[in-house]
């Protein structure tokens, strides 16, 4: 009996029995991503640092006296790193089934393992980036709040959103490959409606409902707020976690309804 034709409970049992596959796939993704590169995993740090550097230089020269919290470096770094984690985890999860079609045809493995492996691989990149970013902030003299130890909570929220929505989109992309063409552009536009580099007050001032309808808004703001000791709006945080629960539910629903067709569509 194929994994796709098993009842739901049996499929989850199959996944749990083969949970070690997630670690194997994570290592495969990491080694494949940085294979034959001079910097290796150093690219996980170079990419966000380049973006942070460019935005910080631009804003520091043109809006030096309007830096939120007094530092464009801290603002941009603590917005770009979680946003980069979210977008790369989401796009990678969405492409996980199509990108590993040959493996799925050759080996009996739980398909849920693929988006989870993508997420874990991006967690490795995130950890490296955070270490470097916090080191830069300390060198820059930016005070780090005691609540920084709670930063993993919104990171978990972003990761769950990414894997939930990514799991749903992965099955949609198997049927309609247009998803892989459209998603990168939508995520690029997302930086302009999320408080990544543009301050939250500016975006919310332009359209007050935005913090509640943008799933990633609350978690990105929470990373920055917890690291720097800024106050957080409880209603926006609640909305972010509601979006997270919805993403997981949508991913699980799509997983259940479409898994039996994946073999045909791939």
N, C-alpha and C positions, 0 to 999 in steps of 0.2 A: 504494500500500500504506500503510495506517495505521500509526502508531507502535506501536500495541498488537499488530499482527499480525506485526511484524518479529521475526526470531530475536534471542536475547539479545545476541549480539555486535553485530548491526546496530543494536539499540536504544542500546547504549552509544556506538557510533560516531555515531549521530544526536545523542545528548546532547552529545558532545564538539564536534561541528560547530556546534551551536547554544548553546554554553556562554555566549555573550554575552547570551543571554536571561536568565540568572540575575541579571546586573547590572541589566538593564532592569526586571525584576520586583521586585528589591530597592528600587530607587528608587520604583517605583509603590507598593509597600507602605508605605514611609516617608512619601511625600507624602500618600497616602490616610489614613494613621493620624492625621496631625497637621494635616490640611486644615481651614482656618477655625477654628483654635484660637489663642487669644491667646499662649500660651506656646510653641507649636510643639514642637520637640524637647525643650524644657525639661521637658515632662511625663515624659520618660524619667528625669529626675533627681528630680522632685517626688514621684512615686509611691513609690520606695524610701525617700526621705528621710522621708516621713510615717510609714511603717511603722517605720523605724529609730527615729525620734523617739519614737513612742508606746511601743514596747517598752523603749527605754532609760529613759524617764521612769518607767515602771511598775517595772522591775527595780531601778533606782537608788534608788527610794523604799522598796521592800519588801525587797530583798535586796542592799542596798548593800555589805555586807561579804562577799558571796559571789560577787563578780564574777570570772569566769574570767580569769586573767591580770591582774586588777586594774582592768579597764575594761569596763563593760557596753557602752559606745559601740563600742569596737573589736570586741568579741565579736559584737554584733548586726549591725553594719554589714558585717563580713566574712563573715557567715553569710547575711544577707538578700539581698545583691546577687547572689552566684552562684546562690542558690536561685531568686530572681526571674527571672534569666536562663534557668535550666533550665525552670521551669514555663511561662513565656510562650513559649519556643521550642518546647517539647513540645506545648502546646495549639494554638499557631499552626500547627505542622507537621501535626498531626492534622486540622485543619480546612482545610488548604490546597486539597485537591481539591474538596471540596464548596463551599468559599467562592469558588472560581474556576471553577465549572462552565461558566458562559457563555463564559469565555475559552477553555477547553479545547474547546468545541464550535466555536468560530469560528476558532481558530488552531492550526496543527500545531506543537506545542512539546513538548519532553521533559517528562514529568510530574514527573520527579525534580527539575526546576528549581524547582518550587513550594516544597517543604519546604526546599530549600537557600536560596532567596531569603528565606523566613521567618527562617531561622537567621541569615543575614547581617544582616538588618534588626535583629534582636535583639542582634547583636554591636555594632552602632552604639550602641544604647541602653546596653548594658553598658559600653562604653568611656567614655561620658559619665558614667555613674554611678560608675565606678571612679575617674575623675579627681577628682570632687567628694568621694567618700568618703575617698580618701587625703589630700586637702587638709584635710578635717575632722580626720582623725587627727593630722596634723602640727600643726595649730593646737591640738589638745587635748593635745599633748605625748606622744602615743603613739609609742614607738620602733619604727621600721620595720626589719625584718631585711634583711640582704644577700640572703637567698634570695628576696626579693620578686620578683626577675626570673624566677623559675620559676613564678610564679602562672599564666601562660598555659597551662601543661601541664594542670592540672586543669580549667581553663576549656575547653580543647579536649575533654577527656574528657566534661564535661557536655554540650557542644555535640553531640558524636558520639552520646551517649546519646539526646539529645533528637531529633535528626534520624533516627536509626535507629528508635527506638520510634515517633516521629511518623510516619515513612513507613509503618510497619506499620499504625498506627491510622488513618492517612488512608484506606487502602484498605478497612479494616474499616468505617469510618464511611460510606464511599460505599454500602456494602451495608446497614449498620444504623446509622441516624442516632442511635440511643441513645447512642453513644459520646460525641457532643458534649454530651449532657446529663449523663452520669455523670463524665466526666473532670475537669471543674472542681472537683467536690466531692471527688474522690479527691486531687487536688493540694492542696486546702485542708487536708485531713486530714494530708497528707504533712509539713506543717511541724511536726507534733507527734511525728513519729517520725524526724526528721532533725535534726541538731545545728545548726539555724538560729538559734534564740534560746534554746532549752533546752540547757544544757551537755551535751556528749557523755557525760560521766561519769555524769550522772543518767539519761539514756536507756539507756545500756549497762548500768548497774547494775540497771535494772528488767528488762531482758531481754538478756543477753549476746550472743545471736546476731544482734541487730538490726544492728550495723555491717556484717555480712557479707551480710545478705539485703536490705538497703536499697541499691539501685544508686547513689543519689546521695550517700550518706553519706561515703564516702572522699574524693570530689572536693571536697565542701563543706568538709570538715575540712582538706583539703590547701591550699585557698585561704587559710584562716585561719592554718594552721600555717606556711606558707611566708612569709606577710606579716609575721607576728609572731615567727617564729623558734621556734615550738613543735615538739617532736618528733612524728613521725608513725609510726604502727604499720605496718610493711611489709606485714603480712598483710592489713590492711584496705585499703591502697592497691592491693594485688594483686587483691583481690576487686572493687574499684571498676572496675579496668581490664578484668577478666574480664566484668563486667556490660556494660561499654561494647562489647566485642567481640561479646557475645551480642546486644545491641541492634542493632548494624550487620548482623549475620548474619540476624536475624529480619526486619529491614526489607528487606534484599535478597531474602530468600526470598519474602516476601509480595509484593514488587514483581514478582518473576518469575512467581509463580503466579496472580496476580489481575489483572494489567494488561489482559489481553485482554477482561475483563468490565467494566471501568470505564465504557466508553462506553454500555453497556446500562444499568448501574445509575444513572448520572448522569441 
